[in-house]
């Protein structure tokens, strides 16, 4: 797994403005950790770069104080990404840390939905991302030619000490890290015989919080 390092707050703009808070909340997942409350939220905006009104979904994380005796943070909100398709979201916490995941994407002409997954390990105090991992699907033709984008839809996120597990659905015939750590053409899903269809997948990230994490184990069914 590629280590992307700490993401600067400037790249994940703090959204303390009333305008963001007033956007309709369409999805939310919450978790409590050490007296603080954290949420990953999806709010619906209007895409400013399109010819007619269409949704633009803003994915953000927020923090709140539940117990002042154990939670000393300053509540805040950080935007992680935007999506032109309705995102799927998840959040989990353990003694090792706090993690959020989401799928995001847009429609790709001739291919259908192009959906990828991001996972962020967060600094609980500042909501800065201390590690970012990604998954993406692909359509690899039999001759290994140009191919095209596939889709990875987020299912569930579980966190057990150092190990993080993601489940979801792949549409395509290949799944890799995003950015990819292997050259094109990506390995085709075993047994697919180049058939493009939906496959349940499991991604296991051992030692997710370690400074030099290992690549995930990717399994399709």
HELIX and SHEET records of a PDB file:
HELIX    1   1 UNK A    9  UNK A   11  5                                   3    
HELIX    2   2 UNK A   18  UNK A   21  1                                   4    
SHEET    1   A 4 UNK A  24  UNK A  33  0                                        
SHEET    2   A 4 UNK A  36  UNK A  46 -1                                        
SHEET    3   A 4 UNK A  55  UNK A  65 -1                                        
SHEET    4   A 4 UNK A  76  UNK A  83 -1                                        
SHEET    1   B 5 UNK A  88  UNK A  93  0                                        
SHEET    2   B 5 UNK A  98  UNK A 108 -1                                        
SHEET    3   B 5 UNK A 112  UNK A 122 -1                                        
SHEET    4   B 5 UNK A 129  UNK A 139 -1                                        
SHEET    5   B 5 UNK A 148  UNK A 149 -1                                        
SHEET    1   C 5 UNK A  88  UNK A  93  0                                        
SHEET    2   C 5 UNK A  98  UNK A 108 -1                                        
SHEET    3   C 5 UNK A 112  UNK A 122 -1                                        
SHEET    4   C 5 UNK A 129  UNK A 139 -1                                        
SHEET    5   C 5 UNK A 174  UNK A 177 -1                                        
SHEET    1   D 4 UNK A 151  UNK A 160  0                                        
SHEET    2   D 4 UNK A 163  UNK A 172 -1                                        
SHEET    3   D 4 UNK A 197  UNK A 205 -1                                        
SHEET    4   D 4 UNK A 217  UNK A 220 -1                                        
END                                                                             
